Amino acid sequence: MKKREAVLIYMELLSSLLDGPKGPTRLAQACNVNYGRIEGFTGPLLRKGLIRSAATDGQETFSITEEGARVYEEWLGIWRKLPLD
């Protein structure tokens, strides 16, 4: 099985959060990433301000920021222009 590039996982993560906040388990499932690896993807996005984290009743959830949505839309525009057929 071919390993996906990190940028694709980042974009899947941002895309998933466009649907609304998710906890780490749901986020890992949506991106098809091992739960143990999800922190390695959320950490950099948190530091760059593309997602935010909140805790409700001790449960962590992630949501996309306006900047994260903007970056995702820019990336999607570029992706659609590439000859990937």
Contacts in CASP RR format, 6 or more apart in sequence:
PFRMAT RR
TARGET T0000
AUTHOR 0000-0000-0000
METHOD contacts of the structure
MODEL  1
MKKREAVLIYMELLSSLLDGPKGPTRLAQACNVNYGRIEGFTGPLLRKGL
IRSAATDGQETFSITEEGARVYEEWLGIWRKLPLD
6 41 0 8 1.000
9 31 0 8 1.000
9 33 0 8 1.000
9 41 0 8 1.000
10 41 0 8 1.000
10 44 0 8 1.000
10 45 0 8 1.000
11 72 0 8 1.000
11 75 0 8 1.000
11 76 0 8 1.000
11 79 0 8 1.000
12 30 0 8 1.000
12 31 0 8 1.000
12 32 0 8 1.000
13 27 0 8 1.000
13 30 0 8 1.000
13 31 0 8 1.000
13 41 0 8 1.000
13 42 0 8 1.000
13 45 0 8 1.000
13 51 0 8 1.000
14 45 0 8 1.000
14 50 0 8 1.000
14 51 0 8 1.000
14 64 0 8 1.000
14 68 0 8 1.000
14 69 0 8 1.000
14 71 0 8 1.000
14 72 0 8 1.000
15 72 0 8 1.000
16 22 0 8 1.000
16 27 0 8 1.000
16 30 0 8 1.000
16 31 0 8 1.000
17 27 0 8 1.000
17 51 0 8 1.000
17 62 0 8 1.000
17 63 0 8 1.000
17 64 0 8 1.000
18 64 0 8 1.000
18 69 0 8 1.000
18 72 0 8 1.000
20 63 0 8 1.000
20 64 0 8 1.000
21 54 0 8 1.000
21 61 0 8 1.000
21 62 0 8 1.000
21 63 0 8 1.000
22 30 0 8 1.000
22 61 0 8 1.000
22 62 0 8 1.000
23 59 0 8 1.000
23 60 0 8 1.000
23 61 0 8 1.000
23 62 0 8 1.000
24 35 0 8 1.000
24 38 0 8 1.000
24 39 0 8 1.000
24 42 0 8 1.000
24 60 0 8 1.000
24 62 0 8 1.000
25 35 0 8 1.000
27 38 0 8 1.000
27 42 0 8 1.000
27 62 0 8 1.000
28 34 0 8 1.000
28 35 0 8 1.000
28 36 0 8 1.000
28 37 0 8 1.000
28 38 0 8 1.000
31 38 0 8 1.000
31 41 0 8 1.000
33 41 0 8 1.000
42 51 0 8 1.000
42 53 0 8 1.000
42 62 0 8 1.000
45 51 0 8 1.000
45 68 0 8 1.000
46 52 0 8 1.000
46 53 0 8 1.000
49 65 0 8 1.000
49 67 0 8 1.000
49 68 0 8 1.000
50 64 0 8 1.000
50 65 0 8 1.000
50 67 0 8 1.000
50 68 0 8 1.000
50 71 0 8 1.000
51 62 0 8 1.000
51 63 0 8 1.000
51 64 0 8 1.000
51 65 0 8 1.000
51 68 0 8 1.000
52 62 0 8 1.000
52 63 0 8 1.000
52 65 0 8 1.000
53 60 0 8 1.000
53 61 0 8 1.000
53 62 0 8 1.000
54 60 0 8 1.000
54 61 0 8 1.000
54 63 0 8 1.000
55 61 0 8 1.000
64 72 0 8 1.000
END
